[in-house]
Amino acid sequence: MADYIHGEVLVATDWVTQHQKDPSVRVVEVDVDTAAYDEGHIPGALAWSWRTQLCDPVVRDILSKGQFEKLMDDTGIGNGTTVVIYGDSNNWFAAWAFWQMKIYGHADVRLMNGGRKKWVSEGRDLDTVKTVAHPTTGYHASEPDLSIRAFLPQVQEAYRNGGTVMIDVRSPQEFSGEILAPPGLPETCQRGGHIPGAHSVPWGKACNDDGTFKTYDELKALYGSAGVEPNQPVISYCRIGERSSHTWFVLKYLLGVQDVKNYDGSWTEWGNLVGAPVEKGAGAAAQA
């Protein structure tokens, strides 16, 4: 992965095969729930459910520091463990887990390029036996690094003052306000559209057909057409923050953008605010 600015955070399916039995490596499948994992997963991989294990169960928020430490302990992950994450939907929820692990300072966490889709398409081994958790580790998380997370007041300030590139990674139909959410998904909003001035760069434009990321040059051209430069602040958002964490990963690690934040409140927060400015229509769309 040497053509990316921080290619060390990506591993190929071959790398995972070679390190499956390495005691210093933990492979974790992250999906919206564990249904896909139960049908078959990388041998030895553990499972995290986005819905029940990577979000606070009461307050709409990421895990607290204590909750995160418990998850790491329960999964047998120590502070020095190399964690390789993969999942469905071309690593949407895996990227969310990666983002959260970086918020709490885990040093060595990587995505498997192509995610579950690529592993399965290559005909690699799948296991249906749930992997038993490893012994607890006494994990100690860092204080949260909020430089990679955008909250509503920061987004409102960025909207008012300009100078920050807003990247809306939802589908063109969500961006325009034609639909409020993808079919069948419950989290929604009162108003459709996008933050005025945001650029539409659907998350999937960053991926090849096999689920792997496009080349550095292709990604640079894609996001450059939306005004992204390495030293310009960027905020990515979607509907609930998982697709935008995927774009955050691309911008921060593959392209090396210095100041990029994931707005996990995203459109379910902005589109429910009384009096929030909303723009409808196609707006500014980046070219693939």
VEXDREN-2710 file (C-alpha; in Angstrom, 1 decimal):
% VEXDREN-2710
k/r/px/py/pz
1/MET/0.0/0.0/0.0
2/ALA/3.0/2.2/-0.5
3/ASP/1.4/4.7/-2.9
4/TYR/-0.8/6.1/-0.1
5/ILE/0.5/8.7/2.4
6/HIS/-0.1/6.3/5.3
7/GLY/-0.4/3.0/3.5
8/GLU/0.7/1.1/6.7
9/VAL/-2.9/1.3/7.9
10/LEU/-4.1/-1.0/5.1
11/VAL/-3.4/-4.7/4.8
12/ALA/-4.2/-7.0/2.0
13/THR/-6.2/-10.3/2.3
14/ASP/-2.9/-12.2/1.7
15/TRP/-1.4/-10.4/4.8
16/VAL/-4.3/-11.5/6.9
17/THR/-4.0/-15.1/5.8
18/GLN/-0.3/-15.1/6.7
19/HIS/-0.9/-13.6/10.2
20/GLN/-4.1/-15.4/11.2
21/LYS/-2.3/-17.3/14.0
22/ASP/0.0/-14.5/15.1
23/PRO/-0.6/-14.0/18.8
24/SER/0.1/-10.3/18.5
25/VAL/-2.6/-9.8/15.9
26/ARG/-6.4/-9.7/16.5
27/VAL/-8.7/-9.8/13.5
28/VAL/-12.2/-8.4/14.1
29/GLU/-15.2/-8.4/11.8
30/VAL/-17.4/-5.3/12.3
31/ASP/-20.9/-5.2/10.9
32/VAL/-24.1/-3.4/11.7
33/ASP/-24.9/-6.7/13.6
34/THR/-23.3/-10.1/13.7
35/ALA/-25.6/-11.9/11.2
36/ALA/-23.0/-11.9/8.4
37/TYR/-20.3/-13.1/10.8
38/ASP/-22.5/-16.0/11.9
39/GLU/-22.9/-17.1/8.3
40/GLY/-19.1/-17.3/7.9
41/HIS/-16.1/-15.3/8.9
42/ILE/-12.3/-15.2/8.6
43/PRO/-11.1/-18.1/10.8
44/GLY/-10.1/-16.8/14.2
45/ALA/-11.8/-13.5/13.7
46/LEU/-13.8/-12.0/16.5
47/ALA/-17.1/-10.1/16.0
48/TRP/-18.2/-6.6/17.0
49/SER/-21.7/-5.4/16.4
50/TRP/-21.9/-1.7/15.5
51/ARG/-25.4/-1.5/16.9
52/THR/-24.8/-3.1/20.3
53/GLN/-21.0/-2.9/21.0
54/LEU/-19.7/0.3/19.3
55/CYS/-22.3/2.8/20.4
56/ASP/-23.5/3.9/23.8
57/PRO/-26.6/1.9/24.5
58/VAL/-28.5/4.8/26.1
59/VAL/-27.2/8.1/24.9
60/ARG/-26.6/8.8/21.2
61/ASP/-22.8/8.8/21.4
62/ILE/-19.7/6.7/20.8
63/LEU/-18.5/4.5/23.6
64/SER/-17.2/6.2/26.7
65/LYS/-13.6/5.6/27.7
66/GLY/-14.6/3.0/30.2
67/GLN/-16.9/1.2/27.8
68/PHE/-14.1/1.2/25.2
69/GLU/-11.6/-0.3/27.6
70/LYS/-14.1/-3.0/28.5
71/LEU/-14.6/-3.9/24.8
72/MET/-10.9/-4.2/24.3
73/ASP/-10.6/-6.3/27.5
74/ASP/-13.5/-8.5/26.4
75/THR/-11.9/-9.0/23.0
76/GLY/-8.4/-9.8/24.4
77/ILE/-6.8/-6.7/22.9
78/GLY/-3.9/-5.1/24.7
79/ASN/-2.4/-1.7/24.1
80/GLY/0.3/-3.2/22.0
81/THR/-1.9/-5.5/19.9
82/THR/-2.1/-5.1/16.1
83/VAL/-5.8/-5.0/15.4
84/VAL/-7.0/-5.7/11.8
85/ILE/-10.6/-4.7/11.2
86/TYR/-12.8/-5.7/8.2
87/GLY/-16.5/-5.8/7.5
88/ASP/-19.4/-5.6/5.2
89/SER/-20.6/-2.7/3.0
90/ASN/-17.0/-2.2/1.9
91/ASN/-15.8/-1.5/5.4
92/TRP/-18.3/1.1/6.5
93/PHE/-18.6/-0.1/10.1
94/ALA/-15.0/-1.3/10.1
95/ALA/-14.0/2.3/9.4
96/TRP/-16.2/3.5/12.2
97/ALA/-14.4/1.1/14.6
98/PHE/-11.0/2.3/13.3
99/TRP/-12.0/5.9/13.9
100/GLN/-13.2/5.2/17.4
101/MET/-10.0/3.2/18.2
102/LYS/-8.0/6.3/17.1
103/ILE/-10.1/8.6/19.2
104/TYR/-9.0/6.4/22.2
105/GLY/-5.4/6.3/21.1
106/HIS/-4.9/2.7/19.9
107/ALA/-1.5/2.8/18.2
108/ASP/-1.7/-0.1/15.6
109/VAL/-5.1/-0.6/14.0
110/ARG/-5.5/-1.4/10.3
111/LEU/-8.3/-2.0/7.8
112/MET/-8.3/-5.1/5.5
113/ASN/-8.5/-3.6/2.0
114/GLY/-11.6/-4.7/0.3
115/GLY/-13.3/-6.0/3.5
116/ARG/-15.5/-9.0/3.7
117/LYS/-16.5/-8.6/0.0
118/LYS/-13.0/-9.2/-1.3
119/TRP/-12.3/-12.1/1.1
120/VAL/-15.4/-13.9/0.0
121/SER/-14.9/-13.2/-3.7
122/GLU/-11.4/-14.7/-3.5
123/GLY/-12.9/-17.9/-2.2
124/ARG/-10.9/-17.8/1.0
125/ASP/-11.7/-20.0/4.0
126/LEU/-14.7/-19.1/6.1
127/ASP/-15.5/-20.4/9.6
128/THR/-19.0/-20.6/11.2
129/VAL/-17.8/-21.3/14.7
130/LYS/-17.9/-18.2/16.9
131/THR/-14.3/-17.4/18.1
132/VAL/-13.9/-17.6/21.8
133/ALA/-12.6/-14.3/23.3
134/HIS/-9.1/-14.1/24.5
135/PRO/-8.0/-13.5/28.2
136/THR/-8.5/-9.9/29.4
137/THR/-5.6/-7.5/29.1
138/GLY/-6.1/-4.6/31.5
139/TYR/-6.4/-2.2/28.6
140/HIS/-5.8/1.5/29.2
141/ALA/-7.3/3.9/26.7
142/SER/-6.0/7.4/26.2
143/GLU/-8.2/10.5/26.9
144/PRO/-10.3/11.0/23.8
145/ASP/-8.7/12.8/20.8
146/LEU/-11.5/15.0/19.7
147/SER/-9.4/16.6/16.9
148/ILE/-10.8/13.9/14.6
149/ARG/-14.5/14.3/15.7
150/ALA/-16.8/17.2/14.8
151/PHE/-19.7/18.2/17.0
152/LEU/-22.6/20.4/16.0
153/PRO/-21.2/23.7/17.2
154/GLN/-18.1/23.2/15.2
155/VAL/-20.1/22.3/12.1
156/GLN/-22.3/25.4/12.6
157/GLU/-19.2/27.6/12.9
158/ALA/-17.6/26.1/9.8
159/TYR/-20.8/26.8/7.9
160/ARG/-20.9/30.4/9.0
161/ASN/-17.3/31.2/8.6
162/GLY/-16.3/29.2/5.5
163/GLY/-12.8/28.0/4.9
164/THR/-13.7/24.4/5.8
165/VAL/-14.6/21.9/3.0
166/MET/-17.8/20.0/3.8
167/ILE/-18.0/16.6/2.2
168/ASP/-21.4/15.0/2.1
169/VAL/-20.8/11.3/1.4
170/ARG/-24.5/10.1/1.1
171/SER/-26.1/9.1/-2.2
172/PRO/-27.0/11.8/-4.7
173/GLN/-30.7/11.3/-3.9
174/GLU/-30.1/11.9/-0.2
175/PHE/-28.0/14.9/-0.9
176/SER/-30.6/16.5/-3.1
177/GLY/-33.4/15.9/-0.7
178/GLU/-35.2/13.5/-3.0
179/ILE/-35.2/10.8/-0.2
180/LEU/-34.5/11.1/3.5
181/ALA/-32.6/7.8/4.0
182/PRO/-31.7/4.7/2.1
183/PRO/-34.6/2.3/1.8
184/GLY/-35.3/0.2/4.9
185/LEU/-33.1/2.2/7.3
186/PRO/-34.8/3.6/10.4
187/GLU/-32.7/6.6/11.4
188/THR/-34.1/9.5/9.6
189/CYS/-34.7/13.3/9.7
190/GLN/-37.5/15.8/9.4
191/ARG/-36.0/17.6/6.4
192/GLY/-34.1/16.4/3.4
193/GLY/-31.2/18.1/1.6
194/HIS/-27.7/19.0/2.6
195/ILE/-25.7/21.6/4.5
196/PRO/-25.5/24.7/2.2
197/GLY/-22.2/24.7/0.4
198/ALA/-21.4/21.1/1.0
199/HIS/-19.9/19.0/-1.8
200/SER/-21.4/15.7/-2.8
201/VAL/-18.8/13.0/-3.0
202/PRO/-20.6/9.6/-2.4
203/TRP/-18.5/7.4/-0.3
204/GLY/-18.5/4.6/-2.9
205/LYS/-16.6/6.7/-5.4
206/ALA/-13.5/6.0/-3.3
207/CYS/-13.8/2.2/-4.0
208/ASN/-13.2/-0.2/-6.9
209/ASP/-15.7/-2.9/-7.8
210/ASP/-14.0/-5.4/-5.6
211/GLY/-14.3/-3.2/-2.5
212/THR/-10.6/-2.1/-2.4
213/PHE/-9.7/1.6/-2.4
214/LYS/-8.8/3.4/-5.6
215/THR/-5.3/4.5/-6.2
216/TYR/-3.8/7.6/-4.6
217/ASP/-3.9/9.5/-7.8
218/GLU/-7.5/8.6/-8.4
219/LEU/-8.5/9.6/-4.9
220/LYS/-6.6/12.9/-5.1
221/ALA/-8.4/13.8/-8.3
222/LEU/-11.8/12.8/-6.9
223/TYR/-11.6/14.9/-3.7
224/GLY/-9.5/17.6/-5.3
225/SER/-12.5/18.3/-7.6
226/ALA/-14.4/19.1/-4.4
227/GLY/-11.8/21.5/-3.2
228/VAL/-9.9/19.2/-0.8
229/GLU/-6.3/20.2/-0.3
230/PRO/-3.8/18.6/2.2
231/ASN/-3.7/21.7/4.5
232/GLN/-7.3/22.8/4.3
233/PRO/-9.8/21.7/7.1
234/VAL/-12.4/19.2/6.0
235/ILE/-15.5/17.8/7.7
236/SER/-17.2/14.7/6.4
237/TYR/-20.7/13.7/7.2
238/CYS/-23.5/11.3/6.1
239/ARG/-26.7/10.2/7.8
240/ILE/-25.4/8.6/11.1
241/GLY/-21.6/8.9/10.7
242/GLU/-20.6/5.4/9.5
243/ARG/-20.2/6.2/5.8
244/SER/-18.5/9.4/6.6
245/SER/-16.0/7.6/8.8
246/HIS/-15.0/5.6/5.7
247/THR/-14.4/8.9/3.8
248/TRP/-12.6/10.3/6.9
249/PHE/-10.2/7.3/6.7
250/VAL/-9.6/7.9/3.0
251/LEU/-8.9/11.6/3.5
252/LYS/-6.7/11.4/6.6
253/TYR/-4.7/8.2/6.0
254/LEU/-4.7/7.6/2.3
255/LEU/-4.5/11.2/1.1
256/GLY/-2.8/12.7/4.2
257/VAL/-5.2/15.6/4.8
258/GLN/-3.9/17.2/8.0
259/ASP/-7.2/18.4/9.6
260/VAL/-10.2/16.2/8.8
261/LYS/-13.1/15.5/11.2
262/ASN/-15.9/13.0/11.1
263/TYR/-19.3/14.6/12.0
264/ASP/-21.0/11.6/13.4
265/GLY/-24.2/13.6/14.3
266/SER/-24.5/13.9/10.5
267/TRP/-27.8/14.5/8.8
268/THR/-30.0/12.9/11.4
269/GLU/-28.8/15.7/13.7
270/TRP/-28.7/18.6/11.2
271/GLY/-31.9/17.6/9.4
272/ASN/-33.8/17.6/12.7
273/LEU/-32.7/21.0/14.0
274/VAL/-35.3/23.7/14.2
275/GLY/-34.2/26.6/11.9
276/ALA/-31.1/24.9/10.5
277/PRO/-30.2/26.1/7.0
278/VAL/-30.9/23.4/4.4
279/GLU/-30.1/23.4/0.7
280/LYS/-31.9/21.1/-1.8
281/GLY/-30.9/20.1/-5.3
282/ALA/-27.8/18.5/-6.9
283/GLY/-25.4/21.3/-5.7
284/ALA/-21.7/20.7/-6.2
285/ALA/-20.8/17.1/-7.1
286/ALA/-17.3/15.8/-7.5
287/GLN/-16.4/13.8/-10.6
288/ALA/-15.2/10.2/-10.4
END
